[in-house]
Amino acid sequence: MLTAAAITDLREFIKRQILYAEYRIGSTYYRADISETEITAGGIVRIKIPISESLPVTINQIRLINVYDQVWASKDISVTTNALQTHYLQWFDINITEVDA
């Protein structure tokens, strides 16, 4: 079984490895900076990505990119901004758990 220290190290490793995010509009990806990466009280690694677009758009995917420019995580979404809401906050929650096999 992994120790608490090992699980903490894995969480910290994830925090250090995620460099930026990308979001897709249509078939084109745009870079987005990560505003915050935290470990919640429950041990979840939460990565927050604010997205700002000056025009109404539909965002259909978001993904996390690591320090080696590799996709680490992605999820398909369907979020349409409008004239009043041109800012959108997306986040990834990554939970590290050990399961007995």
Secondary structure, DSSP 8 states (H G I E B T S, - for coil): ---HHHHHHHHHHHHHHEEEEEEEETTEEEEE---EEEE-TTSEEEEEEEEE-SS--EEEEEEEEETTS-EEEEEEEEEE--SS--EEEEEEEEE------
